[in-house]
Amino acid sequence: MKVAYNACFGGFGLSYAAIMRYAELKGIKLYAFTDKRRPDGGLVPLKEKNRMRPITADEAPTTFMIHYCTTPEYSDESYWSGYDMRNNRSDPALIQVIEELGDKANGECAKLRIEDVPKGTLWRIDEYDGNETVATRDSYEWQIAS
């Protein structure tokens, strides 16, 4: 079984291209948005109704915070969260995206990698400051209580 993890400090995250490819594989149509800016450069406050604007694929690499919705209009009801994707590190679609895109799948502060874990092996993701390892029961030195 293949398991995705982040091999650097920062945190597990996918690029715009990777998220859009993942959604395509899952049959989900996503639209990308970012915060609108005021003329002085500050963010439009959260309480304002039209505080988000759509972005294009060309803008994505230079856009700091991207939000995704399943409708062409931004709304809390159609907001799409990638947490399910992040919590299922052996998801075949996630693995496919990382294998297809290589380093272009990396989100900001991420260096995504895949590790093969033998069938039947107990495993988990260990993390420190975003730097992750795939740990197995055999990778720990256990002590017996006496």
N, C-alpha and C positions, 0 to 999 in steps of 0.2 A: 504494500500500500504506500502511496506517496503522501507526504505531509509537507505543507507550505509553512515557512517560518521566516522571520526577519533576522538577518545575520549582521546587524550593526546597531549601534545605539541610536535611538530615535523612536522607532515604533513601526509596527506592521501597518502598511497602508498601500493602496494601489493608486496608480496614475489615472487620470481621466480616461486615457485610451483603454486601460485595463478594465476599469469599471464599466465602460460602455461595451466592451467585448464580452465581459462576464454577463451583463444584462442581456445582450444579444443571444448568448448561448442558453440562457435561462428563459428566453421568450418574453423578456420584459422590455418595454419601450421606455427609455429614460430621457429626460430633458434636464439640461444643466443650467444652473443659475448662480449668480453671485450677488453680493450686497451692492446696492446703489450707493454712489458717493454724492455728497453735497458739493456745491461749487467750491467750497473751501477745502475739499479733499476729505472731510470727515464722513463717517458712515451715516446713512439715513437711519434714524432711530428705529428700534424693533417695533415700537407701537404703531408706526405708520403702515398703512395697508399695503401700499405698493413699494415695499422696501427692497425688493429683489428684481434683478434684470436677467434675461436669458443671456447665455454666452455661446459662442461658436467654438468649434473644435480648434480653430486657429488661435483663439484667445486662451484656451485651457492651459497651455504650458506656462503662461505668465500670470495666471490667476491664482491668488493665494488660497482663498476658501471657496470651494465649489460645493453647492448643495444640489441634490438630485430629486426630481419629482417624476411621477408617472403620468402627469398631465402637462400640456404645454403652458399652463398657467401655474405659477407657484402657489402652493397652498399647504397648510399644515396637514390637511387630510390626505394629500397625495405625496407627501414627503417620503422618500425612499431612503432607508438606512442600510448601510452595508454591514451592520453588526452580525447578522446571520452568516454572511459570507466570512467574516473574520473569525467567527466562533466555530466554523466547520472547516478546519484546515485541510481536511482530506476530500473536500468537495471536488469531484472530477472536473467540473467547469472551472473552478479556481485554479486547479493544477494545470489544466489546458491553457488558460490565459497566461500563466507565468511561463510555461514552456514555449508558447507561441511568441510572446513579446520579449522574453528575456529581460534585460535591464530596463527596457521601456515600460515594463509593468510596475516598476518601483514608484511608489508614491514619495512625497517629500520625506526625507529622513528615513528612507527604507532601502534595504538591500535584500530583496526577496530571493529565497532559495528553496529547493525541494530536497527532502531526504526520503530515501526508501526505508520503510519500516517493515520487517518481515511479518507475514500473516500470523496472527495470534499473539503478537507482542503487545504488552501493556505499554502505553506511551502517554506523554503529556508534553505541553510546551512549558519550559521554564523561562522566565524573563527577568532581566534586570535592566532598568532604564531603557526599555524598548528592545534591547539586544536579547534575542531568543535562541534557545537550543531545543532540539527535540530530545527529550530525556526518556529513557526506558528504565524499567525496574533493574535491569542488569547494569545500568550506568551509575548506580548509587552504591556506596559502601554502607551496608546496613550493620547495625549493632543490635545485639540481643539484650533485652532488659533482664537483669538478674535480681 
